[in-house]
Amino acid sequence: MKKFEYSMENVLNIKYKLEDQAKTNYSVIRFQLNKEEEALYKLRIKKNHYEKRLQQLVSGSLDFKNIKIYKKSLDDVKNKILEQKELIKTIEAELEIARIELEKSMIERKTQENLKDKAFDEYKQEYNTWESKEVDELNSFNYSNPI
């Protein structure tokens, strides 16, 4: 009997490649999200620093030039934080789309693997039937021919 060959092996290989691409895409977007979240964290630290420095300037001797500079810097950082939050929301939406695509490609790959397993089970069943038929033929040949 011939060796087991899955007729849709090339489709299964394509599904593996598509899943790998989806995993790579997901990890790239996840890395980008982590990087942007880190940038947001740094902006918040900078904001806290400006707020503390502004409080010190207001509570001490009034230096209006530095107060104005720190007030402007604080406003700029607050605007950057808002922009960063919007960017993070956008990347999170992209990440969710990538997660859905990854999930879809995993399901398709698993479906193909299940089909291959079923085809292999059918092959084993056919092979066992063929093997038992061969054994029966050998036995009938051996016992039906008197020597």
C-alpha positions as CSV (number, residue, x, y, z in Angstrom):
1,M,0.0,0.0,0.0
2,K,1.2,3.5,-0.8
3,K,2.5,5.9,1.8
4,F,0.1,8.4,3.4
5,E,-0.1,11.7,1.5
6,Y,-2.4,14.5,2.5
7,S,-3.9,16.0,-0.6
8,M,-4.2,19.4,0.9
9,E,-0.7,19.6,2.5
10,N,0.1,22.7,0.5
11,V,-3.0,24.4,2.0
12,L,-1.9,23.4,5.5
13,N,1.6,24.8,4.8
14,I,0.1,28.1,3.7
15,K,-2.1,28.2,6.8
16,Y,1.1,27.8,8.9
17,K,2.8,30.6,7.1
18,L,-0.3,32.9,7.4
19,E,-0.4,32.1,11.2
20,D,3.3,33.0,11.5
21,Q,2.7,36.3,9.7
22,A,-0.2,37.1,11.9
23,K,1.9,36.3,15.0
24,T,4.7,38.5,13.7
25,N,2.2,41.3,13.0
26,Y,0.7,41.0,16.4
27,S,4.1,41.1,18.1
28,V,5.2,44.2,16.1
29,I,2.1,46.1,17.1
30,R,2.4,44.9,20.7
31,F,6.0,46.1,20.8
32,Q,4.9,49.5,19.3
33,L,2.1,49.8,22.0
34,N,4.6,49.0,24.8
35,K,7.0,51.7,23.4
36,E,4.2,54.3,23.3
37,E,3.0,53.4,26.8
38,E,6.6,53.9,28.0
39,A,6.6,57.3,26.3
40,L,3.4,58.2,28.0
41,Y,4.9,57.1,31.4
42,K,7.9,59.4,30.8
43,L,5.6,62.3,29.9
44,R,3.7,61.8,33.1
45,I,6.9,61.8,35.1
46,K,7.9,65.0,33.3
47,K,4.5,66.5,34.1
48,N,4.9,65.7,37.8
49,H,8.3,67.3,37.8
50,Y,7.0,70.5,36.2
51,E,4.1,70.6,38.6
52,K,6.4,70.2,41.6
53,R,8.8,72.8,40.3
54,L,6.0,75.2,39.6
55,Q,4.7,74.8,43.2
56,Q,8.2,75.5,44.5
57,L,8.4,78.7,42.3
58,V,5.0,79.9,43.4
59,S,5.6,79.2,47.1
60,G,9.1,80.8,47.2
61,S,10.2,84.1,45.9
62,L,8.1,85.0,42.9
63,D,10.2,84.7,39.7
64,F,7.6,85.4,37.1
65,K,9.8,84.6,34.2
66,N,10.5,81.1,35.4
67,I,6.9,80.6,36.5
68,K,5.8,81.5,33.0
69,I,8.3,79.2,31.4
70,Y,7.3,76.2,33.7
71,K,3.6,77.0,33.2
72,K,4.1,76.9,29.4
73,S,6.1,73.7,29.7
74,L,3.5,72.1,31.8
75,D,0.8,73.0,29.3
76,D,2.9,71.6,26.5
77,V,3.4,68.3,28.4
78,K,-0.3,68.0,29.1
79,N,-1.0,68.4,25.4
80,K,1.6,65.8,24.5
81,I,0.0,63.4,27.1
82,L,-3.4,63.9,25.4
83,E,-1.9,63.2,22.0
84,Q,0.0,60.2,23.4
85,K,-3.3,58.8,24.8
86,E,-5.0,59.1,21.4
87,L,-2.0,57.4,19.8
88,I,-2.2,54.6,22.3
89,K,-6.0,54.2,21.7
90,T,-5.3,53.9,17.9
91,I,-2.6,51.4,18.5
92,E,-4.8,49.4,20.8
93,A,-7.5,49.3,18.1
94,E,-4.8,48.0,15.6
95,L,-3.7,45.4,18.2
96,E,-7.3,44.2,18.6
97,I,-7.6,43.8,14.8
98,A,-4.3,41.9,14.7
99,R,-5.5,39.7,17.6
100,I,-8.7,38.9,15.7
101,E,-6.7,38.1,12.6
102,L,-4.3,35.9,14.6
103,E,-7.2,34.1,16.2
104,K,-8.8,33.6,12.7
105,S,-5.6,32.2,11.2
106,M,-5.2,29.9,14.2
107,I,-8.7,28.5,13.7
108,E,-8.1,28.0,10.0
109,R,-4.8,26.2,10.7
110,K,-6.4,24.0,13.4
111,T,-9.3,23.1,11.0
112,Q,-6.8,22.0,8.3
113,E,-4.9,20.0,10.9
114,N,-8.1,18.3,12.0
115,L,-8.9,17.5,8.4
116,K,-5.4,16.0,8.0
117,D,-5.9,13.9,11.1
118,K,-9.2,12.6,9.8
119,A,-7.6,11.8,6.5
120,F,-4.8,10.0,8.3
121,D,-7.3,8.0,10.4
122,E,-9.1,7.0,7.2
123,Y,-5.8,6.0,5.7
124,K,-5.0,3.8,8.8
125,Q,-8.3,2.2,8.5
126,E,-7.9,1.5,4.8
127,Y,-4.3,0.2,5.5
128,N,-5.6,-2.1,8.3
129,T,-8.3,-3.4,6.0
130,W,-5.8,-4.0,3.2
131,E,-3.3,-5.6,5.6
132,S,-5.9,-8.0,7.0
133,K,-7.0,-8.9,3.4
134,E,-3.4,-9.7,2.5
135,V,-3.0,-11.8,5.6
136,D,-6.2,-13.7,4.8
137,E,-5.1,-14.3,1.3
138,L,-1.7,-15.6,2.5
139,N,-3.4,-17.9,5.0
140,S,-5.9,-19.2,2.5
141,F,-3.1,-19.8,0.0
142,N,-1.0,-21.6,2.6
143,Y,-3.8,-23.8,3.9
144,S,-5.6,-24.5,0.7
145,N,-2.5,-25.8,-1.1
146,P,-1.6,-29.2,0.2
147,I,2.1,-29.9,-0.2
